[in-house]
């Protein structure tokens, strides 16, 4: 019998499933970490001056100017979200689907979590009308919704919310008295930055939004936990900042000194970091596009990936073929694809989606396995999809989905 989570959705897995990009650690980052490894002083709760000022510079370059007195650092985004949820109180609203680690931290505090459907064109941001209806229903049932967590560059759907949808949702949320937490971990991984408009809700409603960015997995390797939060200006933002610091202090949530040094270096965006980020984004975009083509050609549904390192696919059109393999829900689909692909393939239920829906998140990082030399070659090659180890992984993916398509056609009832 499978041990299940509080919603009965399969094995318990808490913590952010931040995928590594499958690539070796940047040598310059490794050198900074190594040089700071002997630091005897402890990083203060909330982050030291150098790290906070580096975070201010990072946001200033993105049009989100902020002073260090409104920035907090923590050992990972989960600690920040836990502290924010505790500080704000009330019930929590999230999109459906959403990052797998958001809801468990609210439930850890005993806070109800309500999932709100997203519009057809993107994930990460709830449909504004569905949001208003959900808030009304929760209040009618005696609830107290206070917090909406969203992401403009989304994990798990790998989409970027259109500015007009984001604006309508943000206006609806603040009109109902909700505070917004914008998870912008993947904002620097947009696949086609010249063709994709990414706006932060903090640009639209600067006094109503707290921005959170997890550096581990985006700017830092996934095993180096560090995250930063940007609080809004004004009396409310000042009070929230103080309460979050109180919670982090109670948790003893400090960024390790060597990791803080590396995070500060990465946030300053020196040339080695920006070059590596650009190359990694380009590589993952190509792999994601190839994976999307393989999945869609087999008859599954998937939005074209626009950011991050994922592909979110709906295999509902292949349900008949999957049923013949004993797949009836998202947990079965996860087990089936993981066995066939030899790679992690978390079902949509991990992200708050319906257990009965046959949805799955595929990671591009999982398709980039190989030796350090092979992985470095991926970054520099003008044709990374033609490299043998990448080609093998994509052929396996295409073969598994083509087999499902063939099975579906074979078992399709005559017209």
Residue pairs with C-beta under 8 A, 6 or more apart in sequence:
2 10
2 11
2 331
3 11
3 12
4 10
4 11
4 12
5 11
5 12
5 13
5 104
6 107
7 349
8 355
9 330
9 331
9 349
9 350
9 355
10 331
10 334
10 347
10 349
10 350
13 100
13 350
14 101
14 104
14 105
15 78
15 101
16 76
16 77
16 78
16 99
16 100
16 101
16 214
16 217
17 100
17 101
17 346
17 350
18 185
18 214
18 216
18 217
18 222
19 217
19 222
19 309
19 310
19 363
19 365
19 366
20 217
20 221
20 222
20 223
20 365
21 217
21 280
21 284
21 309
21 365
21 368
22 364
22 365
22 366
22 367
22 368
22 369
22 375
23 280
23 283
23 368
23 375
23 376
23 378
23 379
24 372
24 375
24 376
25 221
26 272
26 273
26 276
27 272
28 265
28 270
28 272
28 273
29 220
29 221
29 262
29 265
29 266
29 272
29 273
32 261
32 262
32 265
33 224
33 258
33 259
33 261
33 262
34 258
35 261
36 257
36 258
36 260
36 261
36 262
37 258
39 257
39 258
39 261
41 257
42 254
42 257
43 51
43 73
43 254
43 255
43 256
43 257
43 260
44 254
45 245
45 248
45 249
45 252
45 253
45 254
46 52
46 72
46 73
46 74
46 245
46 248
47 55
47 71
47 72
47 73
47 74
47 228
47 255
47 260
48 73
48 260
49 68
50 260
50 261
50 264
51 73
51 226
51 228
51 255
51 260
51 263
51 264
51 267
52 68
52 71
52 72
52 73
52 228
53 68
53 264
54 263
54 264
54 265
54 267
54 268
55 68
55 71
55 73
55 228
55 230
55 267
56 65
56 66
56 67
56 68
56 71
57 267
57 268
58 228
58 267
58 268
58 269
59 65
59 66
59 211
59 230
60 66
61 269
62 187
62 200
63 203
64 200
64 202
64 203
64 211
64 230
66 230
66 231
69 241
70 230
70 231
70 232
70 233
70 237
70 238
70 241
71 228
71 229
71 230
71 231
72 80
72 228
72 229
72 231
72 241
72 244
72 245
72 248
73 226
73 227
73 228
73 229
73 255
73 260
73 263
74 80
74 83
74 226
74 227
74 228
74 229
74 248
74 253
74 255
75 225
75 226
75 227
75 253
75 254
75 255
75 256
75 259
76 214
76 216
76 225
76 226
76 227
77 101
77 183
77 185
77 212
77 213
77 214
77 227
78 101
78 105
79 227
79 248
79 251
79 253
80 212
80 227
80 229
80 244
81 101
81 102
81 105
81 106
81 149
81 181
81 212
82 105
82 108
82 109
82 247
82 251
83 243
83 244
83 247
83 248
83 251
83 253
84 147
84 181
84 210
84 212
84 229
84 240
84 244
85 92
85 105
85 106
85 109
85 111
85 147
86 109
86 243
86 247
87 240
87 243
87 244
87 246
87 247
88 146
88 147
88 179
88 240
89 144
89 146
90 111
90 144
90 145
90 146
90 147
91 111
91 112
91 113
91 114
91 138
91 143
91 144
91 145
91 146
91 147
92 103
92 106
92 111
92 112
92 113
92 114
92 145
92 146
92 147
92 148
92 149
93 113
93 114
93 115
93 116
93 126
93 131
93 134
93 135
93 138
93 145
93 147
93 148
93 149
93 178
94 102
94 103
94 113
94 114
94 115
94 116
94 148
94 149
94 150
94 352
95 115
95 116
95 117
95 118
95 123
95 124
95 125
95 126
95 150
95 151
95 154
95 352
96 115
96 116
96 117
96 118
96 126
96 352
96 353
97 118
97 123
97 156
97 157
97 312
97 348
97 351
97 352
97 353
97 359
98 115
98 123
98 124
98 149
98 151
98 156
98 351
98 352
99 151
99 155
99 156
99 183
99 351
100 156
100 346
100 350
100 351
102 113
102 149
102 183
103 113
103 115
103 352
106 112
106 113
107 113
112 138
112 143
114 134
114 138
114 143
114 145
115 352
116 126
116 127
116 130
116 131
116 134
117 126
117 127
117 130
118 124
118 125
118 126
118 127
118 157
119 125
119 127
119 165
121 159
121 162
121 165
121 303
122 154
122 157
122 159
122 160
122 161
122 162
122 165
122 303
123 154
123 156
123 157
123 159
123 161
123 303
123 312
124 150
124 151
124 152
124 153
124 154
124 157
124 159
124 160
124 161
125 150
125 151
125 152
125 154
125 161
125 165
125 166
125 169
126 134
126 148
126 150
126 169
127 165
127 169
128 165
128 168
128 169
128 171
128 172
129 172
131 148
131 169
131 172
131 173
131 176
132 172
132 176
134 145
135 145
135 176
135 178
138 144
138 145
139 145
145 176
145 178
146 177
146 178
146 179
147 178
147 179
147 180
147 181
148 173
148 178
148 179
148 180
148 181
149 180
149 181
149 183
150 161
150 169
150 180
150 181
150 182
150 183
150 201
151 182
151 183
151 184
151 185
151 186
152 160
152 161
152 166
152 182
152 184
152 187
152 198
152 199
152 200
152 201
153 160
153 184
153 185
153 186
153 187
153 189
153 190
153 198
153 306
153 307
153 308
154 160
154 161
154 186
154 307
154 308
155 185
155 186
155 308
155 310
156 310
156 312
156 348
156 351
156 361
157 303
157 310
157 312
158 288
158 303
158 305
158 306
158 307
158 308
158 309
158 310
158 311
158 312
159 303
159 305
159 306
159 307
160 190
160 196
160 197
160 198
160 306
160 307
162 197
163 197
163 199
166 199
166 201
166 204
167 204
170 180
170 201
170 204
170 205
170 208
170 209
171 205
173 180
174 180
174 205
174 208
179 208
179 209
179 210
179 240
180 201
180 205
180 208
180 209
180 210
181 209
181 210
181 211
181 212
182 200
182 201
182 202
182 209
182 210
182 211
182 212
183 212
183 213
183 214
184 200
184 211
184 212
184 213
185 212
185 213
185 214
185 217
185 218
186 218
186 307
186 308
187 198
187 200
187 213
187 307
188 218
188 219
188 277
188 281
189 218
189 277
189 280
189 281
189 284
189 307
189 308
189 309
190 196
190 198
190 281
190 306
190 307
191 281
191 284
191 285
191 288
191 289
191 305
191 306
191 307
192 285
192 306
196 306
196 307
198 307
200 209
200 211
201 208
201 209
202 209
202 210
202 211
202 230
202 232
206 232
206 233
207 232
207 233
207 234
207 236
207 237
208 232
209 232
210 229
210 230
210 231
210 232
210 237
210 240
211 229
211 230
212 227
212 228
212 229
212 230
213 227
213 228
213 229
214 226
214 227
215 224
215 226
215 227
215 228
215 263
215 266
215 267
216 222
216 223
216 224
216 225
216 226
216 227
219 263
219 266
219 267
219 273
219 277
220 226
220 259
220 262
220 263
220 266
224 259
224 262
224 263
225 255
225 256
225 259
226 255
226 259
226 260
226 262
226 263
228 263
228 267
229 244
231 237
231 238
231 240
231 241
231 244
232 240
255 263
265 273
266 273
276 379
279 379
279 380
280 379
283 368
283 378
283 379
283 384
284 308
284 309
284 364
284 365
285 305
286 384
286 385
287 364
287 367
287 368
287 384
287 385
287 390
287 394
288 305
288 309
288 310
288 311
288 364
289 304
289 305
290 385
290 394
291 311
291 362
291 364
291 367
291 394
291 397
292 302
292 304
292 305
292 311
294 394
294 397
294 398
294 401
294 402
295 302
295 311
295 313
295 362
295 397
295 401
296 302
297 398
297 401
297 402
297 405
298 318
298 398
298 401
298 402
298 404
298 405
299 317
299 318
299 404
299 405
299 408
300 313
300 314
300 315
300 316
300 317
300 318
300 401
301 313
301 314
301 316
301 317
302 311
302 312
302 313
302 314
303 312
305 311
309 363
309 364
309 365
310 361
310 362
310 363
310 364
311 361
311 362
311 364
312 348
312 359
312 360
312 361
312 362
313 359
313 360
313 361
313 362
314 357
314 358
314 359
315 322
315 333
315 358
315 359
315 360
315 404
316 357
316 358
316 359
317 408
318 358
318 404
318 405
318 407
318 408
319 358
320 408
320 411
320 412
321 404
321 405
321 407
321 408
321 411
322 332
322 333
322 336
322 358
322 404
324 407
324 411
325 336
326 332
326 336
327 333
327 336
327 358
328 356
329 347
329 349
329 355
329 356
329 358
330 347
330 348
330 349
330 350
330 353
330 354
330 355
330 356
330 357
330 358
330 359
330 360
331 347
331 349
331 355
333 345
333 347
333 358
333 359
333 360
334 345
334 346
334 347
334 350
334 360
337 345
337 360
337 400
338 344
338 345
340 400
341 396
341 397
341 400
342 396
343 362
343 363
343 366
343 367
343 393
344 363
344 366
345 360
345 361
345 362
346 360
346 361
347 353
347 359
347 360
348 354
348 357
348 358
348 359
348 360
348 361
349 355
350 361
351 361
353 359
362 397
366 393
367 390
367 393
367 394
367 397
368 375
368 378
368 390
368 393
369 389
369 393
370 378
370 389
370 390
374 387
374 389
377 384
377 387
378 384
378 387
378 390
381 387
384 390
385 391
385 394
